[in-house]
Amino acid sequence: MFHFPCVDVTRLQAEAFGLPQIFVETSGLKNQELDDLKRALAETKAKFGIDGVVAGALLSDYQRMNIALICEELGLRTYTPLWRKNQENYMRELVRYGFKIVITSISVYGLSPRLLGKILTEDDVEDIIRKAREIGFNPAFEGGEAETLVVDAPLFKKKIVIENFEIVRENVYSWRLIIKSVRLVDKV
């Protein structure tokens, strides 16, 4: 249900975006994680007076439906603008619209570990799409083939700079980026 690699960097994303963040620990166990999400959304509603949630679900019925059900229980509206969007076009548009994205983990045959920690270019995205078609994985990584981290976006007031990292091989097709130092910098 939840993104895990480099989750600690989300505090910098929130700061770069100029938004507060509520950080809630979860076990990641299927039923408990939903209780944790409900608790986090209830706390956010109470603390900040939110009346809705925008979810980035692209393809997962599990994510979209559970977010919608929890929000309904809490009296919150939900909006999923990316739902069922063409996965290839989605990846192309992210880069084209100025999102700076790095891959933080790879768990599929066909993706090169050279992509870890690198800001994706249009050429990288086209290579990912080509590999996804050849091998049969989701080019937007909706099946867990990889995880990503946005280090800059059009609405960010600052950008995230990864200063030092290590790449760790976990098994034959699995690699992970370990961020050792990261900071926010002003946009020029």
Secondary structure, 3 states (H helix, E strand, C coil): CCCCCCHHHHHHHHHHHCCCCCCCCCCCCHHHHHHHHHHHHHHHHHHHCCCEEECCCCCCHHHHHHHHHHHHHHCCEEECCCCCCCHHHHHHHHHHCCCEEEEEEEECCCCCHHHECCECCHHHHHHHHHHHHHHCCCCCCCCCCEEEEEEECCCCCEEEEEEEEEEEEEECCEEEEEEEEEEEEECC
